[in-house]
């Protein structure tokens, strides 16, 4: 039996071993539901928009997200050594 933490670590390791975008797209669409894909995509979009200086209210209106979720993303961007910032830098 594989425990949840081991499974998570294996998943993270698997995600970081490929640079094949098609494979990653297919894999994520296979493992996640449409709802989960939508939520993850919205969260990434909100972080990118915050990084570009778009207001929280505009983001909430455009993405249909609560200000609470957006505030969480905003706080994460301000954290020292934020993984959000590190990932955004890869896509600038």
N, C-alpha and C positions, 0 to 999 in steps of 0.2 A: 504494500500500500504506500502510495506517495502522499506525504502530507502537503498542506496548502503552501507552506513556505518553500519547500523543495520544488514544488510545481511552478511557483512564481519565479524562483531563481532560474529554473530551466527555461521558462518562457522568455525571460529577459535575455538570457544567454543566446537563445535561438534567434531572437529579434535582432541582436547585435552582430550576428555572424554573416548576414547576407547583405549585399548591396544591390540585389536584384529587386527592383521596384515592382515589377509585375508579380513576382512571387509573393512579396510582402503584401501587396494589394489583395491578391487572391486569398492569402492566409488570413488576413484580418477580416475579410468579408466572410470567410468560412467559420471563424471562431466567434465573431461578434454578431449580435442581432442587428437589424436595421436601426432600431432605436439606439442601441449602444454606439453604433457607427455615427449616427447623427449627433449624439451627445458629445462624443470625443471630438468630432470635427468642429462643433460649435465652441468647445472649450479652447481648442487650438486657435480658431478664428478670433476669439475674444482676446487671447493673449497677444496675438499678432496686432490686433487693432489697438489695444492698450499701448503696446510698444510704439505704435505710430502716432500716439497722442490723441486718438479719438476719445471723446467723452464717454463716461460710463453710461449715461442716459441714452446716448445715440446707439451704443452697442446693444443695450438692453432692448431698445425698440427694433433695431435691425435683425438681431439674432433671436429675439423672443426669449431672452434669459432674464432671470431675476437679478436685481442689483446685488443681492447677497453673493451669488456665484461670481459676479464680475469683481466685486470687492475682494473676494478670496484670491482671484487671479492677480489683481492689482497688488495685493500684499505680497504674494509670492514673487512677483517681478522685482519688488524692492528688497527682498531678502539678500543678504550677502551670499555669494556663490550660488545663486538660484539656478536650479536645473532648467527652469523656463528660459532664463536669459541665455544660458549656454546653448540650448537648442535653437533659440531664435537666431543667435549669431551664426549658426550654420546655414541659415536660409536667407540671410541678408544679401 
